[in-house]
């Protein structure tokens, strides 16, 4: 029983990270009806921005909460700027193009950032700096609750709570929901659609930056291809919950993390990555709209 509880704690930590990244996918899709495959590379750039920022400001020499939050801010700012650049120079010119063109553009931007990352950062993995010390907070028998476990869940919950408040309780959030419903209607209401889309990319990219720092804490190895697999799993989590639905992205991410942890614990670590592909196929066959998604009827 204690072993199961420990695996659940680990799965929730991993799922919270998946949920943060999945929210970026689901927000962009909800507004633009676009799968932003470059989102996983935004996450990767956030990890490297945090890495070089921590070294530049000597945060490694003074690990603690202040260093951790400075690292978070650096990653969020870097990811937000990159997200804005991707939207402005890659997606906006293609906004009225057929969806297949947008999809190809997203894949192209993803590949461009992957290979650019190898060129700029180097292909060798790097060890993420220790900006926060880890230790056991308390334990119950064999169950251990560590500082990193509480930090990951706490930061993820705060970020998700802020996003939920922003989307549902602010005028800008209302504008985002209006744009996701109809570009034309939002424009007639006086909403600056381009500005709202930019804000959407900033929010989604910032969450990816937070996820990158949390992954760096828990699994301190980063490389230019680190976003490829975790991005796929976060995308599957978004589809599982119902892509375009914020609650669905969070639930899908947590479910993905828990399922992966249970597969590693009770079956074999060999199948942990195959789970994402199998789950995606299962969802598309059984309930393509996801757990919280709604089926849309389109005229053709």
Residue pairs with C-beta under 8 A, 6 or more apart in sequence:
2 140
2 141
2 142
2 143
3 142
3 265
5 143
6 142
6 143
6 144
7 261
7 262
7 265
8 258
8 261
9 143
9 145
9 149
10 149
10 261
11 254
11 257
11 258
11 259
11 260
11 261
11 262
12 153
12 254
12 257
12 258
13 148
13 149
13 152
13 153
13 218
13 257
14 257
14 260
14 261
15 237
15 253
15 254
15 255
15 256
15 257
15 258
16 152
16 153
16 156
16 157
16 214
16 253
16 254
16 257
17 152
17 156
17 211
17 214
17 215
17 218
17 230
17 253
17 257
18 230
18 233
18 234
18 237
18 252
18 253
18 254
18 256
18 257
19 156
19 160
19 234
19 237
19 249
19 250
19 252
19 253
19 254
19 257
20 156
20 159
20 160
20 207
20 208
20 210
20 211
20 214
20 253
21 39
21 40
21 43
21 207
21 208
21 211
21 230
21 231
21 234
21 253
22 234
22 235
22 237
22 238
22 241
22 249
22 250
22 252
22 253
23 160
23 163
23 204
23 207
23 238
23 246
23 249
23 250
23 253
24 36
24 39
24 42
24 203
24 204
24 205
24 207
24 208
24 234
25 35
25 36
25 39
25 204
25 234
25 235
25 238
25 243
25 249
26 238
26 241
26 243
26 244
26 245
26 246
26 248
26 249
27 200
27 203
27 204
27 246
28 34
28 35
28 36
28 39
28 200
28 201
28 204
29 35
29 36
29 238
29 243
29 244
30 180
30 243
30 244
30 245
30 246
31 176
31 179
31 180
31 196
31 197
31 200
32 91
32 95
32 102
32 197
32 200
33 99
34 91
34 99
34 102
34 103
34 106
35 103
35 106
35 235
35 243
36 86
36 91
36 106
36 204
37 103
37 106
37 107
37 109
37 110
37 231
37 235
38 86
38 90
38 106
38 109
38 110
38 113
39 204
39 205
39 208
39 231
39 234
40 110
40 227
40 228
40 230
40 231
40 232
40 234
40 235
41 109
41 110
41 113
41 114
41 117
41 227
41 231
42 79
42 82
42 83
42 86
42 113
42 205
42 208
42 209
42 227
43 79
43 208
43 209
43 211
43 212
43 226
43 227
43 230
43 231
44 113
44 114
44 117
44 212
44 222
44 224
44 225
44 226
44 227
45 78
45 79
45 82
45 113
45 117
46 75
46 76
46 78
46 79
46 205
46 208
46 209
46 211
46 212
46 213
47 75
47 128
47 212
47 213
47 215
47 216
47 222
47 226
48 117
48 121
48 126
48 222
48 224
49 74
49 75
49 77
49 78
49 79
49 209
50 71
50 72
50 74
50 75
50 78
50 128
50 209
50 212
50 213
50 216
51 126
51 128
51 129
51 216
51 222
53 59
53 70
53 71
53 74
53 75
53 78
54 60
54 67
54 71
54 74
54 129
54 131
55 129
57 70
59 67
59 70
59 71
59 129
59 131
60 67
60 129
60 130
60 131
63 130
63 131
63 132
63 133
64 131
64 132
64 133
65 132
67 131
67 132
68 131
68 132
68 151
68 213
68 217
70 131
71 131
71 213
72 155
72 209
72 210
72 213
75 209
75 210
75 212
75 213
76 205
76 206
76 209
76 210
77 209
78 209
79 205
79 206
79 208
79 209
79 212
80 201
80 202
80 205
80 206
80 209
82 205
83 201
83 202
83 204
83 205
83 208
84 198
84 201
84 202
84 205
86 109
86 201
87 197
87 198
87 201
88 198
90 105
90 106
90 108
90 109
91 102
91 105
91 106
92 194
92 197
94 101
94 102
94 105
95 102
114 224
114 225
114 227
114 228
117 224
117 225
118 224
118 225
121 224
122 224
123 223
123 224
124 223
125 221
125 222
125 223
126 221
126 222
126 223
127 220
127 221
128 216
128 217
128 220
128 221
128 222
129 216
130 220
131 217
132 147
132 148
132 151
132 217
133 147
134 146
134 147
134 148
134 217
135 146
135 147
136 144
136 145
136 146
137 145
137 146
137 147
137 150
138 145
139 145
148 217
148 218
151 214
151 217
152 214
152 217
152 218
155 210
155 214
156 210
156 214
159 207
159 210
160 250
163 203
163 207
163 246
164 246
166 172
166 173
166 203
167 173
167 176
167 177
167 246
172 196
172 199
175 186
175 191
175 196
176 196
176 199
176 200
178 185
178 186
178 189
178 191
179 186
179 191
179 193
179 196
179 197
180 244
183 193
186 193
186 196
187 193
215 226
215 230
216 222
229 273
232 276
233 256
233 260
233 276
234 253
234 256
236 252
236 256
236 276
236 277
236 279
236 280
236 283
237 249
237 252
237 253
237 255
237 256
238 248
238 249
238 252
238 253
238 290
239 252
239 280
239 283
239 284
239 290
240 248
240 251
240 252
240 255
240 256
240 279
240 283
240 290
240 291
241 247
241 248
241 249
241 250
241 251
241 252
241 253
241 255
241 290
241 291
241 292
241 293
242 248
242 252
242 289
242 290
242 291
242 292
242 293
242 294
243 249
243 290
243 293
244 293
245 290
245 292
245 293
247 292
248 290
248 291
248 292
248 293
251 291
251 292
252 290
252 291
256 276
256 279
259 275
259 279
260 272
260 275
263 269
263 271
263 272
263 275
264 272
283 290
288 295
289 295
